[in-house]
Amino acid sequence: MTNPQAGPHTTYRTYRTYRPHRTYTTYKPHFYPSAPPCRKPPRQLRYSLGMEQPPFAFAEPDYPLAPLTRYRVGGPARWALLPRTVEEARAAYAWIAAQRTGGAPLRRLVLGGGSNVLISDCGIDGAVLVTTALEGIEALGNDRYRVECGVELGDLVQDVMLPNNYDGVGGLTGIPGTVGGAIYMNAGTVNGTTCQWLESVEVAGDGGSRTVTTDASCYGYRGQSFCPPGSLILQGVFRFCAAKADQRAVYAHYMQRRREKQPQGYCCGSVFKNPPGDHAGRLIEACGLKGTRRGGAVISPVHANFIMNDGGATFDDILSLLRLCQTAVKQQFGVDLEREVIVLD
């Protein structure tokens, strides 16, 4: 996708699914396995009053959310907004922020790759803004790139970092989800995190959109201070630097490690943040909870900080295992496990 010799303001786009309304310069098919069967159908939303119909051609009512999440769990959204450009996303977010139901702000959710979220089987009685069509990458020159929020983090690694042998591959390899979610969570590993390479970010909030210049004071372990909950990260500018070591070898090493050490299947990734000086998976395993099941959900026998949808799991199945882990670790070790997954009930 990228060309190391490309000049400033060269635009590249990658697309993972067929969308007839878009013009393609590069097409990359991406196949997800079919969702596991549901043990019971999602409950119907009981809509609140006062919400307007969105004035957008890209608005969809009663939109199923389970296929958009890595857990493959969750009921429908009353309205889903699926903008195709950053400009449409700004307009969609401004409309959502202006809505009120019963005098209160409309419930809203920004959903990208769905890799760090658990949604209730009741769904979302409000509006969900889906960012997966915002897949633009623009080369600005001098190792700087403007990246839209819907670009998959794996694409940023494979299409920008590896061809240019940029440093940081070890920190971002194998992490599921989109760039917007990765910025919001400051996703990464002990080898580096997303915000470490971020120069600036455009964030849409209740007062409109703004561009924030970022530095190390703006982010920390699995979090940041420039995007409050419910806001929308639209795009970010990354500045990379050339590495001395061959980053393709680094990439292959960490992909192999993830295949060996982490379970494969329907899950959100790590459920809990690691407490200071320890690992959540070690604490859960020490409580003897590996392999524990609730309905169609199981605490992975491979890595205890992963709760898997092993076939037809419901929201309640997964949530009960999550709470079991927190209770057991608190009782046995006095440690409060903090969720990394966002639970929407």
N, C-alpha and C positions, 0 to 999 in steps of 0.2 A: 504494500500500500504506500509506504513512504519511499522517498527518493533522497538519499543523503546529499545529492547535488542540487536539490530543489531550492529555489530562491524564496525570499520572503513572500508571505501572503499566497502560498500555494495551498489550495483546499483539497482535502481528500475526504471521501465518505465511504464508510463500510456499512453493509446492511446484512442482517442475519435472517430476516424473514421477508417473504414476498408482500409488498405493499403497493397496490396498483397506482396509488396517487403520487408515488415518488419517481424521480429520475435517477437511474443508477449509473455510477461510474465504475463501481466495483461490486460484484455480487459474491457473497460467501454463504453458501447454505449452512444452516445450523439445525441439527435435529435433536429435539428433546424426546426422551422416552415418554410413552403415554402415561397419563396419571394413574395411580393405583385406584382400584374401585372404592367407592364410598360405602361404609357400613350402613349408613343411613343418610337420607337426603338432607341437605341443609335446611334449616328452618327459614320460613319466609320472613322478610323484613316487615316490621310494622312501622310504616312511615310516619314521621312527624309532619305537622302542617306548616305551611308557609314557605316552602322552598320553591323557587321558580324553576322553570325548565331552562337549562343552559342555552344561550343563544349562539351555539357553535355547531357547525356541520360535523365536528369530530366528537360530539357528545353521544354517549350510548347509555340507555336506561337499563337497570337491572343487570348489570354487567358482572359475569362470573369472575371472581378473584382467585379462586384456588389454582387455576392453571398458571397464574402469574407469579406464584410463590414457589419457593424450593420445597416447602412442606407439602404442597398440593392440598392444602387445607384452607377452608374459609368460605363463607357465604358470599352473596352478591353485593355490589355497591348500588345504591339507589341511582347514582349517576357516575359514569366514568368519563373523564375527559382525556382524550388521546391526541395531544397536540403533535403536529408534524414538523414544526420549526420552533426555534427559541422565541420568536415573536409571538406565535400562537400560545406558547406556554406562559409568557408574561401576561397576555390578555386573559387566559384561562384562570391563572392564579389570582389576578386582580378581581375577576368576577366572583370566584369562590370567597375571597376575603371580604367582599362586600355583602355577602348573603347572611341573613339572619333567620332563625326558626324559633318562634316563640320569644323573640327578643334577644336570644343568645346567638353567638357566632355559629355558623354552620360547621358541623363536624367534617373534618377534612383529613386526607391522607395523601402523601406523596409516595408513589410506588415505582421503584425502578426494577432491579433484577429480582426483588422479592426474596433475597437471600438471608435477611436478618429480621424477619417478621413472622409472627403467628397471629392469624386473623380468626376471629370467632366464626363459628358456623352460622351465626345470625347475620353475618355480613356487616356492612357499614351503611347506616342510615344517614347518608351525606354524600359528599363528592370525593372521588378518588382521582387524582391527577397522575396519569401513567406516562412515564418519561422515556419509554424504550425506543421511540422513533427518533429521538434527538441524538443522532449518531455521528455528528460532524467532528472532524479533526482538521484543524487549520495550522499549517506550519508557518510560523512567524519569523523564522530566521534566528540565528544565534542560539540554537538548541532550545528554542521556546515554541510551545504548541498551545493553541486554544482548543480545549476539548469539551464537547457538550456532555451534559450529565448522563445521557442514555448510552454512551459508549461503554461496552463491557470492559472491565478492568483488564481482563485477559487479552483483549484486543490492543489496549494501550501498550501492554508488555510486548506482545508478539509483533505488532505492526509499526511501533515507534521505537521502543527501547532496544529490542534485539537487533534490528537491522542497522542501528547506529551505534551499537555496543555501549549504550548508556549505563551508568552505574545505577544501582538500586533494584535490579532484577530480583535479587535474593529476597528482598522485603515484600515484593508484590506478586510473586509467582504463585499461581494456584488458588488465589482468593476469588470466590464467586461474587457476582453482583456487578453493578454499574459504577462508573466513576463518581456519579453524584452521591450514591450511597457510601462509597469508599471514602469520599471527602467528609461526609457527615459523621461517619463513625471513626474517621482517621484509621481506616483498616490497615493492617500490616502484620509484621512479625518482629522478632527480636533483631532482624537484619535491617529494619527500616519501615517507615509508614508512609501512607499516601501524602499527607500534608507536608512531609519533609521536602517534597519536590514542587509544592504549590507556591506560585508567586502571587497570584491574586485570584479572587473568586467572585462571581456575580450571584447575589442572593436576593430572591424576591420575598418580601414580607408584607405585613399589613400596610406599611407606608409606601409601597412600591419596591422597585428593584434598586440595588446599590452594589457597587464594586468595592470589595474590601482587599486591601493589600495585606498579605499574611506573612507572619514570621513565627518563630518558635514559641512566642508568648501566646499565640492564638489557639494552640492545640496541645493535647496531652494524650495519655493512654486511652484509646478508644473513645475519643471525644474532642470537641472543639468549642470555641466560644463565639464564633461569628454567625452561626446559623441556629437560631432557637428552634425548638420542636414545632412542627407545623409549617415552617418556612420551606422554601424551595431553592435548592442549589441549581442554577441554570447552566453554568459553565465555569471552567477554571482555566487559568493559564499556568502551565507547568514549565519549569526550566530544568533541563537535565544537564549532566556533564559526562564526558567520555570516561569510560572505565579502563583500567590497565589490564585487568584479567578478561579472558574470553567469557562474555556473559551468556553465550549459548550453552556452555558447559555448566555454568551456575544454574541456568534455567532447567536443564535436564536433571541435575542433581536434586533440586528441590521438588520438581514434579514427581520424581521417583520416590522421594521421602514421603510425600503426601499420599501417594498410592499405597505405600507400605504401612504408614502409621495412622491414617485416617479412614473411616468407613466410607463406602460408596453407596449412594442411594438418596432418598428423599429426606432432607434435613436442612436446618438453617445454618449449618456450620457450628461453631462453638456456641453453646447456650449461655455460659457464664464467663464473666471476665475473670482473669487470674487474680487472686488476692495478692497483696504485696509479699514477695519472697516465697511464693508457693504456686501451685497449679491446681485449678479447679478440678481437672480430671483426676489428679492423684487423690484429692480429698474424697471425691465421690466414689472412686474405686475402693478406697480404704474403708468406706462405710458398707462395702459389700453389695453395691447396687448395680454393678455391671450385669446386663442381661435382664434386668427387671422389666416386666411388661405391664401395660394397662391397655386393654383393648388391642388396637392395631399399632400402638406405639411401644418402643423399646429403648432403654438406655443401652447404647451400643456396646457389645462385648469387645469391640476393637479399641474404642476410646470413650471413656465414661463422660466426657464433656459434650457428647453428641447424643441427642435424642432423635431417634429415627421414626419416620412413618414407614412401618414395615408392611403396610397393606391395609387400606381402609381406616386409618387412624382419624379420629375426630379431634377437634380443638380441646375438648375436655380430657381426652386420653393424654395428649401431650402436656397440657397444663398440669395435670395431676402428677406426672413424673417430674416436671420441673419443680413443683412445690415439695415433692418428696425429697429431692436432692437438697433443697435449701434447708428443710427441717432436719434431715439426718446430719448434715455437715454442721449445722448450728449446735445440735445436741451433743455430737461427739467431739467436735474440735473448737466450738465457740466462735466459728467464723461465719460471717454473713456473706453468702455468695450473692454478688450483684449480677443481675441479668445483662447479658449482651444482646439477646434477642428482644425485640420490641413486641409486647403482647397487647393486642387490640381486642378487647372484649366488650 
